[in-house]
Amino acid sequence: FLLVLDTRFSDIELREEEGIPTEEFLESCYAIVPVLDKLGPTVFAPVKMDFVGNIKKINQKFITNKEEFDTLQKIVLHEVNAGVAQVRNSATEALLWLKRGLKFLKGFLTEVKNGEKNIQTAL
């Protein structure tokens, strides 16, 4: 299932001075959502809800000005300069939690790949 993903994080080309392209990053994040359904729609429901919510928050900021916010770094710098980076529901906060969710998912999948059959233990 993982091999058929159309959009992958590894395909994102970092921009030399500007960072991670927002649109490509969001597309890669959205591509992960069906994986959560395959892993267990009940067990992973809270993870999926959190994951999708954070993707949407970042996307909402991005669509307000796609040219200005074409990289994640530009979004974060804008929010830091505006003094809203630490405000609840900011794109910066959403990015932090999305990163944590991706790291959690990577850890879980690593456990499964290494042979762990018990979902609770892998989690």
Stockholm file with secondary structure:
# STOCKHOLM 1.0

chainA/1-123         FLLVLDTRFSDIELREEEGIPTEEFLESCYAIVPVLDKLGPTVFAPVKMDFVGNIKKINQKFITNKEEFDTLQKIVLHEVNAGVAQVRNSATEALLWLKRGLKFLKGFLTEVKNGEKNIQTAL
#=GR chainA/1-123 SS CGGGCSSCGGGCCCBTTTBSBHHHHHHHHHHHHHHHHHHCTTTTHHHHHHHHHHHHHHHHHHHHCTTTTSBHHHHHHHHHHHTCTTSTTCHHHHHHHHHHHHHHHHHHHHHHHTTCCCHHHHC
#=GC SS_cons         CGGGCSSCGGGCCCBTTTBSBHHHHHHHHHHHHHHHHHHCTTTTHHHHHHHHHHHHHHHHHHHHCTTTTSBHHHHHHHHHHHTCTTSTTCHHHHHHHHHHHHHHHHHHHHHHHTTCCCHHHHC
//
